[in-house]
Amino acid sequence: MATDDIWGARADQVGSLLRPDSLIAARDKADAGQMDAGELRALEDNAIREVVGMQEAAGLRIVTDGEYRRFSYSDSFTASGITGVELRETEREGWSKSTTFGSRTARLIPAVVDRLQWAGGDNARDFAFLRSVTSQIPKITLPGPGYIHYRAGRANISRSVYPDLDRFWSDLVDCYVKELRSLADVGCTHLQLDETSLVKLGDDRVRAILRERGDHWSDLLDRYIEAMNAIAAQAPPAMKLAVHICRSQNPNWQAQATYEPIAEKIFNALKFNVYFLEYDSPNAGTFEPLRLVPPGKRVFLGLVSTRVAEIEDLDFLKRRVEEASRYIPLDQLAIGPQCGFSTNLVEGVHLTSEIQRAKLALLATAAREIWPGG
């Protein structure tokens, strides 16, 4: 095993990778009752070995299992790692125009119907396998704690179970703390929370939706940061926590807001030291909010797109990093893709495995050239 020198790595990827067609077909068979769980897991094991080898060959020092055992980034914990949550379909089409808010709405809502409790260590078993098949630093991702409340809202959190939301947050944090300890027990030192709500709080459309349901965006920003800080305060000492602040892979529901409205609080009030920020589209705005990042924190600039097939130019990446370094010291920067390559089974299918490998190799090359030894 390599030394877990996370701070020495200047290139990283968000987590999910393109699923092989054979694995997608196998999952379909398993869902239809035509393949047992043991056979599916064996196929997943083989696919993970191959994708780990691809990441290592590309030159990455931090690797994931591609989220190959998941349908979506969120179902590893929100839907299966916590009891008391059920997914409810809101609009059959999904991401269709909402008659209530004049905007777009999620198809599935994580409704809280019973007391939230940690459901056990399935992710720890998955991480242990990943750790056993790599010579580099293994990383695992979990959806952030804001996911349930942001999508559900108070109306979908049972008042009989949680008449007071403080107890809801306390129980949710407890579930995360137990999950992190379970992962630490099998050697996890690098964990990333995917928090999709934070940047959306700067979007005027989202603020209007939240107002109509009785929430104020700035109150939620404080509440979500408070929950993340409570998790960080109780995390195992050897575990490094990162946050991916995502504006959505779905092009029809991306936050149309820069980081400026939330920058002061996410960089200073939030007690995380590693940030993955998306900077592949005009929606992200300029690098100016990075002026607010205090010393001792690192920002991975999401400069390589997982949404387009065109492979970025190395000199372009260098120029973008140089632009960012006008607002934050170069030593606090690193690079990555703007999001995962396959947030769920159907995302990213327009890319090929060759394009994915080339983009990851480009990141590793850029890191070595911009930060020698990175």
C-alpha positions as CSV (number, residue, x, y, z in Angstrom):
1,M,0.0,0.0,0.0
2,A,1.2,3.5,-0.7
3,T,1.5,6.0,2.1
4,D,-1.7,7.9,2.5
5,D,-0.2,11.2,1.6
6,I,-3.4,12.8,0.3
7,W,-1.9,16.3,0.4
8,G,0.8,15.1,-2.0
9,A,-1.7,14.4,-4.7
10,R,-2.5,17.3,-7.0
11,A,-4.9,15.4,-9.3
12,D,-8.0,13.5,-8.2
13,Q,-11.3,12.5,-9.7
14,V,-14.7,13.0,-8.1
15,G,-15.7,9.3,-7.8
16,S,-18.0,7.8,-10.4
17,L,-16.7,6.2,-13.6
18,L,-18.4,4.9,-16.7
19,R,-19.9,1.5,-16.1
20,P,-19.0,-1.2,-18.6
21,D,-22.0,-2.4,-20.7
22,S,-21.5,-5.9,-19.3
23,L,-22.0,-4.6,-15.7
24,I,-25.1,-2.6,-16.6
25,A,-26.6,-5.7,-18.3
26,A,-25.7,-7.8,-15.2
27,R,-27.4,-5.4,-12.9
28,D,-30.5,-5.5,-15.1
29,K,-30.5,-9.3,-14.8
30,A,-30.1,-9.1,-11.1
31,D,-33.0,-6.6,-10.8
32,A,-35.2,-8.9,-12.8
33,G,-34.3,-11.9,-10.6
34,Q,-32.3,-13.6,-13.3
35,M,-28.9,-13.4,-11.4
36,D,-28.2,-13.9,-7.8
37,A,-26.3,-11.4,-5.6
38,G,-23.2,-13.5,-5.4
39,E,-22.8,-13.7,-9.1
40,L,-23.4,-10.0,-9.5
41,R,-20.8,-9.1,-6.9
42,A,-18.2,-11.3,-8.5
43,L,-18.8,-9.5,-11.8
44,E,-18.5,-6.2,-9.9
45,D,-15.3,-7.3,-8.3
46,N,-13.7,-8.0,-11.7
47,A,-14.9,-4.7,-13.2
48,I,-13.5,-2.8,-10.2
49,R,-10.1,-4.5,-10.6
50,E,-10.0,-3.4,-14.2
51,V,-11.1,0.2,-13.5
52,V,-8.6,0.5,-10.6
53,G,-5.9,-0.6,-13.0
54,M,-7.0,2.0,-15.5
55,Q,-6.8,4.8,-13.0
56,E,-3.3,3.7,-11.8
57,A,-2.1,3.4,-15.4
58,A,-3.4,6.9,-16.0
59,G,-1.1,8.2,-13.3
60,L,-3.6,8.9,-10.5
61,R,-2.5,8.6,-6.9
62,I,-6.0,8.5,-5.6
63,V,-8.4,5.9,-7.0
64,T,-12.1,4.9,-6.5
65,D,-14.1,1.8,-7.3
66,G,-16.0,3.9,-9.9
67,E,-19.1,3.6,-7.7
68,Y,-19.7,0.3,-9.7
69,R,-21.8,-1.2,-6.9
70,R,-24.3,1.7,-7.0
71,F,-27.1,2.8,-9.3
72,S,-26.6,6.4,-8.3
73,Y,-24.2,8.4,-6.2
74,S,-26.9,8.9,-3.5
75,D,-28.2,5.3,-3.0
76,S,-25.0,4.1,-1.2
77,F,-26.1,5.8,2.0
78,T,-29.3,7.9,1.8
79,A,-31.4,5.1,0.5
80,S,-29.7,2.0,1.8
81,G,-27.4,3.0,4.6
82,I,-30.0,4.7,6.7
83,T,-33.3,3.3,7.9
84,G,-36.3,5.5,8.2
85,V,-36.1,6.8,4.6
86,E,-38.2,5.8,1.7
87,L,-38.0,7.1,-1.9
88,R,-41.3,8.5,-3.2
89,E,-42.1,9.3,-6.8
90,T,-43.3,12.8,-7.3
91,E,-43.7,13.2,-11.0
92,R,-43.7,10.2,-13.3
93,E,-41.6,11.8,-16.0
94,G,-38.9,13.0,-13.6
95,W,-37.3,16.4,-14.0
96,S,-40.4,17.7,-15.7
97,K,-41.9,21.1,-15.4
98,S,-43.6,21.6,-12.0
99,T,-47.0,23.2,-12.0
100,T,-46.4,24.3,-8.4
101,F,-43.1,26.1,-8.7
102,G,-42.8,26.9,-12.5
103,S,-39.4,25.2,-12.4
104,R,-38.1,21.6,-12.5
105,T,-38.5,19.1,-9.8
106,A,-36.9,15.8,-8.8
107,R,-38.7,12.5,-9.6
108,L,-37.8,10.9,-6.4
109,I,-38.0,12.4,-2.9
110,P,-36.2,10.8,0.1
111,A,-39.1,11.0,2.5
112,V,-38.4,10.5,6.2
113,V,-41.1,8.1,7.6
114,D,-39.4,6.7,10.7
115,R,-36.5,7.3,13.1
116,L,-33.2,7.6,11.2
117,Q,-30.8,4.9,12.2
118,W,-27.5,3.7,10.8
119,A,-28.2,0.5,8.8
120,G,-24.7,-1.2,8.9
121,G,-21.4,-1.3,7.2
122,D,-22.0,-2.3,3.5
123,N,-19.9,0.5,2.3
124,A,-17.1,-0.6,4.6
125,R,-17.2,-4.0,2.9
126,D,-17.0,-2.4,-0.5
127,F,-14.2,-0.1,0.6
128,A,-12.2,-3.0,2.0
129,F,-12.3,-4.7,-1.4
130,L,-11.1,-1.5,-3.1
131,R,-8.3,-1.1,-0.7
132,S,-7.2,-4.7,-1.3
133,V,-6.8,-4.2,-5.1
134,T,-4.9,-1.0,-5.3
135,S,-1.4,0.2,-4.5
136,Q,-2.5,3.8,-4.4
137,I,-4.8,5.8,-2.0
138,P,-8.4,4.5,-2.1
139,K,-11.2,7.0,-1.8
140,I,-14.9,6.5,-1.1
141,T,-17.8,9.0,-1.6
142,L,-21.1,9.5,0.3
143,P,-23.9,11.9,-0.4
144,G,-23.8,14.9,1.9
145,P,-26.1,15.4,4.9
146,G,-28.0,18.2,3.2
147,Y,-29.4,15.8,0.5
148,I,-32.4,14.5,2.4
149,H,-33.6,17.8,3.8
150,Y,-33.0,19.8,0.7
151,R,-35.0,17.4,-1.5
152,A,-37.6,16.4,1.0
153,G,-38.4,19.7,2.8
154,R,-40.3,19.8,6.0
155,A,-43.4,18.4,4.3
156,N,-41.7,15.1,3.7
157,I,-40.2,14.7,7.1
158,S,-42.7,13.0,9.4
159,R,-43.9,15.4,12.1
160,S,-45.0,12.5,14.3
161,V,-41.5,11.1,14.2
162,Y,-39.7,14.4,14.3
163,P,-41.9,17.2,15.7
164,D,-38.6,19.0,16.3
165,L,-36.1,19.1,13.4
166,D,-33.2,19.4,15.8
167,R,-33.7,15.7,16.7
168,F,-33.8,14.9,12.9
169,W,-30.4,16.6,12.4
170,S,-29.0,14.9,15.5
171,D,-30.0,11.5,14.4
172,L,-28.7,12.1,10.8
173,V,-25.3,13.3,12.1
174,D,-25.2,10.2,14.3
175,C,-25.7,8.0,11.2
176,Y,-22.9,9.6,9.4
177,V,-20.5,9.4,12.4
178,K,-21.2,5.7,12.7
179,E,-20.6,5.2,9.0
180,L,-17.3,7.0,9.1
181,R,-16.1,5.0,12.0
182,S,-17.1,1.8,10.2
183,L,-15.1,2.9,7.2
184,A,-12.1,3.9,9.3
185,D,-12.1,0.4,10.9
186,V,-11.2,-1.0,7.4
187,G,-8.5,1.5,6.7
188,C,-10.4,4.4,5.0
189,T,-8.4,7.7,5.3
190,H,-9.9,9.6,2.4
191,L,-13.7,10.3,2.3
192,Q,-15.6,12.7,0.1
193,L,-19.1,14.1,0.7
194,D,-21.0,15.0,-2.4
195,E,-23.1,18.0,-1.4
196,T,-25.4,19.0,-4.3
197,S,-27.4,21.6,-2.4
198,L,-24.9,24.3,-1.4
199,V,-24.3,26.0,-4.7
200,K,-27.9,25.8,-5.6
201,L,-28.7,28.1,-2.6
202,G,-27.2,31.0,-4.6
203,D,-29.7,30.4,-7.5
204,D,-32.7,32.8,-7.7
205,R,-34.9,30.0,-9.0
206,V,-34.1,27.8,-6.0
207,R,-34.5,30.6,-3.6
208,A,-38.1,31.1,-4.9
209,I,-38.9,27.4,-4.5
210,L,-37.5,27.4,-1.0
211,R,-39.5,30.5,0.0
212,E,-42.7,28.9,-1.2
213,R,-42.2,25.9,0.9
214,G,-41.2,28.0,3.9
215,D,-37.4,27.9,3.9
216,H,-34.9,30.7,3.5
217,W,-31.8,29.9,1.6
218,S,-29.4,31.5,4.1
219,D,-30.9,29.6,7.0
220,L,-30.4,26.3,5.1
221,L,-26.8,27.2,4.3
222,D,-26.1,27.7,8.0
223,R,-28.0,24.5,8.9
224,Y,-26.2,22.3,6.3
225,I,-22.8,23.7,7.3
226,E,-23.6,23.0,10.9
227,A,-24.5,19.4,10.2
228,M,-21.3,18.9,8.1
229,N,-19.2,20.5,10.9
230,A,-20.8,18.2,13.5
231,I,-19.8,15.2,11.3
232,A,-16.3,16.5,10.9
233,A,-15.9,17.1,14.6
234,Q,-16.5,13.5,15.3
235,A,-14.7,12.0,12.3
236,P,-11.9,9.5,13.0
237,P,-8.6,11.4,13.5
238,A,-6.8,9.7,10.6
239,M,-9.6,10.4,8.1
240,K,-9.3,13.4,5.7
241,L,-12.7,14.8,4.6
242,A,-13.4,16.5,1.3
243,V,-16.5,18.0,-0.1
244,H,-17.6,18.1,-3.7
245,I,-19.9,21.1,-4.3
246,C,-21.9,20.0,-7.3
247,R,-24.3,22.0,-9.4
248,S,-25.8,18.9,-11.0
249,Q,-24.9,16.7,-14.0
250,N,-28.3,17.1,-15.5
251,P,-28.0,20.1,-17.9
252,N,-31.6,21.0,-17.3
253,W,-31.2,21.4,-13.6
254,Q,-27.8,23.0,-13.0
255,A,-27.4,25.9,-10.5
256,Q,-27.2,29.1,-12.4
257,A,-25.2,30.8,-9.7
258,T,-21.5,31.5,-9.0
259,Y,-19.8,30.5,-5.7
260,E,-19.8,34.2,-4.6
261,P,-23.1,34.1,-2.6
262,I,-21.9,31.1,-0.5
263,A,-18.2,31.5,-0.6
264,E,-17.5,33.3,2.7
265,K,-19.3,30.6,4.7
266,I,-18.3,27.5,2.8
267,F,-14.6,28.4,2.9
268,N,-14.5,29.8,6.4
269,A,-17.4,28.5,8.5
270,L,-17.3,25.0,7.0
271,K,-14.6,22.9,8.8
272,F,-13.5,20.9,5.8
273,N,-10.0,21.3,4.3
274,V,-10.5,19.9,0.8
275,Y,-13.0,21.3,-1.8
276,F,-13.9,20.0,-5.2
277,L,-15.4,22.9,-7.2
278,E,-16.9,22.8,-10.7
279,Y,-15.3,25.3,-13.1
280,D,-16.1,23.9,-16.5
281,S,-19.0,26.2,-17.5
282,P,-19.9,29.9,-17.4
283,N,-22.4,29.1,-14.6
284,A,-19.5,28.8,-12.2
285,G,-18.4,32.4,-12.8
286,T,-14.8,33.6,-12.2
287,F,-12.2,32.4,-9.8
288,E,-12.6,35.5,-7.7
289,P,-14.5,33.8,-4.8
290,L,-11.3,31.8,-4.2
291,R,-9.8,35.0,-2.6
292,L,-11.9,34.0,0.5
293,V,-10.2,30.6,1.0
294,P,-8.1,30.7,4.1
295,P,-4.6,29.2,4.4
296,G,-4.4,25.5,5.0
297,K,-7.2,24.5,2.7
298,R,-7.0,23.0,-0.8
299,V,-9.2,23.5,-3.8
300,F,-9.5,21.0,-6.6
301,L,-10.4,23.0,-9.7
302,G,-12.9,21.1,-11.8
303,L,-11.5,22.1,-15.1
304,V,-12.0,18.9,-17.1
305,S,-15.5,18.3,-18.2
306,T,-17.2,14.9,-17.9
307,R,-20.1,16.2,-20.0
308,V,-18.4,16.8,-23.3
309,A,-16.3,14.3,-25.4
310,E,-13.7,16.9,-26.4
311,I,-10.4,16.3,-24.6
312,E,-9.1,19.5,-23.1
313,D,-5.7,21.0,-24.0
314,L,-2.9,20.8,-21.5
315,D,-1.9,24.4,-22.1
316,F,-5.5,25.5,-21.5
317,L,-5.5,23.7,-18.1
318,K,-2.2,25.5,-17.2
319,R,-3.6,28.9,-18.1
320,R,-6.8,28.3,-16.1
321,V,-4.8,27.3,-13.0
322,E,-2.6,30.4,-13.5
323,E,-5.8,32.5,-13.6
324,A,-7.0,30.9,-10.3
325,S,-3.6,31.5,-8.7
326,R,-4.2,35.3,-8.9
327,Y,-6.8,34.8,-6.1
328,I,-5.3,31.9,-4.1
329,P,-1.8,30.6,-3.7
330,L,-0.8,28.0,-6.3
331,D,0.2,25.7,-3.4
332,Q,-3.4,25.5,-2.3
333,L,-4.7,24.4,-5.7
334,A,-5.0,21.1,-7.5
335,I,-7.1,19.9,-10.5
336,G,-9.8,17.3,-11.3
337,P,-12.9,16.8,-13.4
338,Q,-15.9,19.0,-12.7
339,C,-18.0,16.0,-11.6
340,G,-18.1,12.2,-11.8
341,F,-18.1,10.6,-15.2
342,S,-21.3,8.6,-14.4
343,T,-23.4,10.0,-11.5
344,N,-25.8,7.2,-12.2
345,L,-26.1,4.4,-14.7
346,V,-27.5,6.6,-17.5
347,E,-25.2,9.6,-17.0
348,G,-22.1,9.9,-19.2
349,V,-23.2,7.3,-21.7
350,H,-22.2,9.7,-24.6
351,L,-18.6,9.3,-23.6
352,T,-16.3,6.3,-24.2
353,S,-13.9,4.6,-21.9
354,E,-11.1,5.8,-24.1
355,I,-12.1,9.4,-23.7
356,Q,-12.5,8.9,-19.9
357,R,-9.0,7.4,-19.7
358,A,-7.5,10.2,-21.8
359,K,-9.1,12.9,-19.6
360,L,-7.8,11.2,-16.4
361,A,-4.3,10.8,-17.9
362,L,-4.4,14.5,-18.9
363,L,-5.2,15.5,-15.3
364,A,-2.3,13.4,-14.0
365,T,0.1,15.0,-16.6
366,A,-1.1,18.5,-15.8
367,A,-0.6,17.9,-12.1
368,R,3.0,16.7,-12.6
369,E,3.9,19.7,-14.8
370,I,2.2,22.4,-12.7
371,W,3.2,21.0,-9.4
372,P,6.4,18.8,-9.9
373,G,5.9,15.7,-7.9
374,G,2.1,16.1,-7.8
